[in-house]
Protein backbone atom coordinates (compact mmCIF):
# COMPACT_ATOMS: atom_id res chain seq x y z
CA UNK A 1 0.00 0.00 0.00
CA UNK A 2 2.84 2.38 0.89
CA UNK A 3 4.69 1.60 -2.34
CA UNK A 4 1.58 2.12 -4.45
CA UNK A 5 0.93 5.44 -2.68
CA UNK A 6 4.48 6.62 -3.36
CA UNK A 7 4.20 5.64 -7.03
CA UNK A 8 0.95 7.57 -7.39
CA UNK A 9 2.48 10.56 -5.63
CA UNK A 10 5.48 10.41 -7.99
CA UNK A 11 3.09 10.47 -10.93
CA UNK A 12 1.21 13.45 -9.52
CA UNK A 13 4.19 15.50 -8.27
CA UNK A 14 7.67 13.98 -8.19
CA UNK A 15 9.42 16.95 -6.54
CA UNK A 16 6.91 17.16 -3.68
CA UNK A 17 7.18 13.39 -3.22
CA UNK A 18 10.97 13.62 -2.90
CA UNK A 19 10.60 16.34 -0.27
CA UNK A 20 8.21 14.12 1.66
CA UNK A 21 10.17 10.84 1.34
CA UNK A 22 13.67 12.26 1.91
CA UNK A 23 13.45 12.55 5.75
CA UNK A 24 12.20 8.96 6.18
CA UNK A 25 15.65 7.28 6.45
CA UNK A 26 16.75 9.86 9.03
CA UNK A 27 13.55 9.33 11.05
CA UNK A 28 14.00 5.56 10.93
CA UNK A 29 17.58 5.88 12.20
CA UNK A 30 16.36 8.07 15.07
CA UNK A 31 13.38 5.90 15.99
CA UNK A 32 15.06 2.45 16.00
CA UNK A 33 17.24 3.05 19.09
CA UNK A 34 14.22 4.45 20.95
CA UNK A 35 12.19 1.36 20.04
CA UNK A 36 14.94 -0.94 21.29
CA UNK A 37 15.15 0.98 24.58
CA UNK A 38 11.37 0.83 25.07
CA UNK A 39 11.41 -2.92 24.33
CA UNK A 40 14.15 -3.45 26.94
CA UNK A 41 12.32 -1.41 29.58
CA UNK A 42 9.06 -3.23 28.81
CA UNK A 43 10.69 -6.64 29.23
CA UNK A 44 12.25 -5.63 32.56
CA UNK A 45 8.91 -4.31 33.78
CA UNK A 46 7.11 -7.51 32.79
CA UNK A 47 9.73 -9.57 34.64
CA UNK A 48 9.25 -7.47 37.80
CA UNK A 49 5.46 -7.77 37.57
CA UNK A 50 5.82 -11.53 37.16
CA UNK A 51 8.01 -11.72 40.26
CA UNK A 52 5.53 -9.63 42.27
CA UNK A 53 2.64 -11.79 41.07
CA UNK A 54 4.35 -15.04 42.09
CA UNK A 55 5.28 -13.55 45.46
CA UNK A 56 1.71 -12.42 46.17
CA UNK A 57 0.31 -15.79 45.05
CA UNK A 58 2.68 -17.53 47.45
CA UNK A 59 1.60 -15.21 50.28
CA UNK A 60 -2.11 -15.89 49.71
CA UNK A 61 -1.42 -19.61 49.52
CA UNK A 62 0.45 -19.47 52.83
CA UNK A 63 -2.45 -17.57 54.43
CA UNK A 64 -4.76 -20.49 53.61
CA UNK A 65 -2.23 -22.93 55.08
CA UNK A 66 -1.90 -20.88 58.28
CA UNK A 67 -5.67 -20.67 58.65
CA UNK A 68 -6.00 -24.44 58.34
CA UNK A 69 -3.23 -25.03 60.92
CA UNK A 70 -4.83 -22.45 63.22
CA UNK A 71 -8.18 -24.27 63.11
CA UNK A 72 -6.58 -27.68 63.63
CA UNK A 73 -7.05 -27.51 67.43
CA UNK A 74 -10.76 -26.77 67.07
CA UNK A 75 -11.32 -29.69 64.71
CA UNK A 76 -9.80 -32.17 67.24
CA UNK A 77 -11.82 -30.80 70.16
CA UNK A 78 -15.17 -31.22 68.41
Rosetta constraint file for C-alpha pairs under 8 A:
AtomPair CA 1 CA 5 HARMONIC 6.13 0.50
AtomPair CA 2 CA 6 HARMONIC 6.23 0.50
AtomPair CA 3 CA 7 HARMONIC 6.21 0.50
AtomPair CA 4 CA 8 HARMONIC 6.22 0.50
AtomPair CA 5 CA 9 HARMONIC 6.11 0.50
AtomPair CA 6 CA 10 HARMONIC 6.07 0.50
AtomPair CA 6 CA 17 HARMONIC 7.28 0.50
AtomPair CA 7 CA 11 HARMONIC 6.31 0.50
AtomPair CA 8 CA 12 HARMONIC 6.26 0.50
AtomPair CA 9 CA 13 HARMONIC 5.86 0.50
AtomPair CA 9 CA 14 HARMONIC 6.73 0.50
AtomPair CA 9 CA 17 HARMONIC 5.99 0.50
AtomPair CA 10 CA 14 HARMONIC 4.20 0.50
AtomPair CA 10 CA 15 HARMONIC 7.78 0.50
AtomPair CA 10 CA 17 HARMONIC 5.88 0.50
AtomPair CA 13 CA 17 HARMONIC 6.24 0.50
AtomPair CA 14 CA 18 HARMONIC 6.25 0.50
AtomPair CA 15 CA 19 HARMONIC 6.40 0.50
AtomPair CA 16 CA 20 HARMONIC 6.28 0.50
AtomPair CA 17 CA 21 HARMONIC 6.02 0.50
AtomPair CA 18 CA 22 HARMONIC 5.69 0.50
AtomPair CA 19 CA 23 HARMONIC 7.66 0.50
AtomPair CA 20 CA 24 HARMONIC 7.93 0.50
AtomPair CA 23 CA 27 HARMONIC 6.20 0.50
AtomPair CA 24 CA 28 HARMONIC 6.12 0.50
AtomPair CA 25 CA 29 HARMONIC 6.23 0.50
AtomPair CA 26 CA 30 HARMONIC 6.31 0.50
AtomPair CA 27 CA 31 HARMONIC 6.02 0.50
AtomPair CA 28 CA 32 HARMONIC 6.04 0.50
AtomPair CA 29 CA 33 HARMONIC 7.45 0.50
AtomPair CA 30 CA 34 HARMONIC 7.23 0.50
AtomPair CA 31 CA 35 HARMONIC 6.20 0.50
AtomPair CA 32 CA 36 HARMONIC 6.28 0.50
AtomPair CA 33 CA 37 HARMONIC 6.22 0.50
AtomPair CA 34 CA 38 HARMONIC 6.18 0.50
AtomPair CA 35 CA 39 HARMONIC 6.10 0.50
AtomPair CA 36 CA 40 HARMONIC 6.24 0.50
AtomPair CA 37 CA 41 HARMONIC 6.22 0.50
AtomPair CA 38 CA 42 HARMONIC 5.98 0.50
AtomPair CA 39 CA 43 HARMONIC 6.19 0.50
AtomPair CA 40 CA 44 HARMONIC 6.32 0.50
AtomPair CA 41 CA 45 HARMONIC 6.14 0.50
AtomPair CA 42 CA 46 HARMONIC 6.16 0.50
AtomPair CA 43 CA 47 HARMONIC 6.23 0.50
AtomPair CA 44 CA 48 HARMONIC 6.31 0.50
AtomPair CA 45 CA 49 HARMONIC 6.18 0.50
AtomPair CA 46 CA 50 HARMONIC 6.08 0.50
AtomPair CA 47 CA 51 HARMONIC 6.26 0.50
AtomPair CA 48 CA 52 HARMONIC 6.21 0.50
AtomPair CA 49 CA 53 HARMONIC 6.04 0.50
AtomPair CA 50 CA 54 HARMONIC 6.23 0.50
AtomPair CA 51 CA 55 HARMONIC 6.15 0.50
AtomPair CA 52 CA 56 HARMONIC 6.13 0.50
AtomPair CA 53 CA 57 HARMONIC 6.10 0.50
AtomPair CA 54 CA 58 HARMONIC 6.14 0.50
AtomPair CA 55 CA 59 HARMONIC 6.29 0.50
AtomPair CA 56 CA 60 HARMONIC 6.26 0.50
AtomPair CA 57 CA 61 HARMONIC 6.13 0.50
AtomPair CA 58 CA 62 HARMONIC 6.13 0.50
AtomPair CA 59 CA 63 HARMONIC 6.25 0.50
AtomPair CA 60 CA 64 HARMONIC 6.59 0.50
AtomPair CA 61 CA 65 HARMONIC 6.53 0.50
AtomPair CA 62 CA 66 HARMONIC 6.10 0.50
AtomPair CA 63 CA 67 HARMONIC 6.14 0.50
AtomPair CA 64 CA 68 HARMONIC 6.29 0.50
AtomPair CA 65 CA 69 HARMONIC 6.29 0.50
AtomPair CA 66 CA 70 HARMONIC 5.96 0.50
AtomPair CA 67 CA 71 HARMONIC 6.26 0.50
AtomPair CA 68 CA 72 HARMONIC 6.23 0.50
AtomPair CA 69 CA 73 HARMONIC 7.94 0.50
AtomPair CA 71 CA 75 HARMONIC 6.46 0.50
AtomPair CA 72 CA 76 HARMONIC 6.60 0.50
AtomPair CA 73 CA 77 HARMONIC 6.40 0.50
AtomPair CA 74 CA 78 HARMONIC 6.41 0.50
